[in-house]
Amino acid sequence: MLRPDGIVKVLDFGLAKLTEKPPVADSTIPTQPHVQTETGMLMGTASYMSPEQARGLAVDARTDIWSFGVVLYEMLAGRPPFEGATNSDVIVSVLEREPLPLSRDAEVPAGLERVISKALRKRKEQRYQTLGDLAVDLKNLKEELEVESRLKGVLLPKTSGKHFGVRNEFGAVGPAGQPTARTGHVTLALNT
């Protein structure tokens, strides 16, 4: 959940399963009830289930990558990528439909839409194979967007709209292709 002040709160941790053998239990300590899952058993929230989970097939870390993609999509679009009137309708949507493009609802960078699209691939072999791979792409995208933002802050249109000057570190702007007065740096020329 994204609060109005920008703080993210995790409200649902989903299903968890221990993969390590627990230490020998002390018979004097009360134990929690144990839920046994098996292939074919559907457990979870329909709108966050990966296609393999919705089919009752074996799941692995790529199912978590799918769910993470769903959360990212929902945060940007303000709605889930897969919807329906009932849980069965949502599962059909997960299995058979592609989410609407994010760029339709908000100004979302194309690179971020590609990352989310890859996380939401129907076939798990085509998805990110690890969260580390996804994190690398998000980090690279962040760096690209920061560079792009810096460049936008540096390039200033001249009144003709056909050439651009470049601001130097002192704020002086020179015409395209000529050095600025304070630094002697050559500015970029972009013809339209």
C-alpha positions, 0 to 999 in steps of 0.5 A, a space after each residue: 500500500 502506498 500512503 499519501 505521504 509516499 511511505 510504502 507499507 507491506 500489508 500481505 506477505 502472501 504464502 510462505 513455506 520453509 525450505 530448510 529442515 527445521 531444528 529438532 523441536 522441543 516437545 515442551 514447546 507448543 507447535 503451530 498447526 502445519 498446512 500441507 500443500 501439494 501440486 494441484 492445490 490452489 492457495 493464494 490471492 487470485 490477482 497475484 497468482 502466476 499462471 503456473 500457480 493458477 493452474 496448480 502446477 509446481 511453483 518456484 521463485 519465478 512465481 514471486 517475480 510474477 507477484 512482484 510485477 503485479 504489485 509494481 504494475 498496480 502501484 503505477 496504474 492504480 489498478 491490478 493488471 488482471 481483473 474480473 468479477 469473480 476469482 475464477 474470472 481473475 484466474 482466466 484473465 491471468 491465464 489468457 489476457 495481457 495487461 493493458 499498457 501502463 503508458 495508457 494510464 500514466 506517464 511511465 518510462 518505456 524501460 520500466 514498462 519493459 521490466 514489468 512486462 518481462 516480470 509478467 510473462 505467462 511462461 516462467 522460462 521467459 520471465 526474470 529467472 531471479 530477483 537479482 536479474 530484475 534488480 540489475 535491470 531496475 538499477 540500470 534503468 534508474 541510472 539511465 533515467 538520472 542521466 536523461 534527467 540531467 541532460 534535460 536540465 542541461 539542454 535549453 531551447 533557443 527561441 527559434 526552436 531549431 538549436 539548443 544551447 548548453 548551460 555550463 556549471 555557472 548557468 551561462 548559456 552559449 549558442 549551439 556550437 560556440 563556447 560559453 563565455 565563462 568556461 570555454 566549453 563547446 555546446 551541443 548543436 541539435 538541428 530540428 
